Amino acid sequence: MALGIWLEKKIPVARKLSNYAPACFLIFVLHYPLIMLIPSHIWKQSFFAPFVLIPAIIFLIVALYLFLRKFFPACLPYVANDRITHVPNKN
């Protein structure tokens, strides 16, 4: 979190990454159940398994967020703690 704040202050281009902040909620909620789906012997067999599998799981969750954002934006306030992307007219 602190690294994200520092990046936003020091590198203005990093502000584009704040568009993906709601994906952090999904990462927080879904990373543990997805990690538990991987058998424990895989974690114990290789020293590099955590360095490969954990980023792969995070990538999978961010891809799920982007998929929902593109095809099901109405679900995002309920699933990803995101604000509503469009407000219906009250006419």
Secondary structure, 3 states (H helix, E strand, C coil): CHHHHHHHHHCHHHHHHHHHHHHHHHHHHHHHHHHHHCCHHHHHHCCCHHHHHHHHHHHHHHHHHHHHHHHCHHHHHHHCCCCCCCCCCCC
